[in-house]
Amino acid sequence: MKMTRLISFLCISFGIFILAGCQNTMEGFGKDMQHAGQEIQKSAN
């Protein structure tokens, strides 16, 4: 019983860390795409 609880806790903790990392990655990706869009608009003018 204790081992199952420990494994569950570790899996949930690991999942939270992965999701936190994905949030930062997606924010950076959004900024990169915004910057790329601005450069395309500049070159079109």
N, C-alpha and C positions, 0 to 999 in steps of 0.2 A: 504494500500500500504506500509506504513512504517513497519507494523508488519511483512509482508511477507519478506521484505528486511532484517529485523532483524533476523528472523528465518533462512533465507538462509545463512546469515553471520555466525550465530552460528553453523549451520550444517557443513559448510565448515571448520570453525576453529576447530571444534571437529574432523573432518576427518583428518585434517593435524596433529593434536596431536597424533591420533591413528597410522597414518603411521610412524611418527617419532619414536614412541615407538616400532613399529614392526621392524624397521631397526636395532635398538640396540639389540633387542632380536635375530634377525637372525644372526647378527655378533657374538654374544655370542654363539649361537648354532653351528655356523661354527667352532669356536675355540674349543668348546667342542668335536665336531666330529673329528677334526684334532688331538687333544690330545688322544682321544680314539684309533684312527688309529695307532698312534705312539706306544701306549702301546701294542696293538695287535702285531705289528711288533716286538717289543722287546721280547715279550713272545714267538713268533714263532722261534726266533733265539736261 
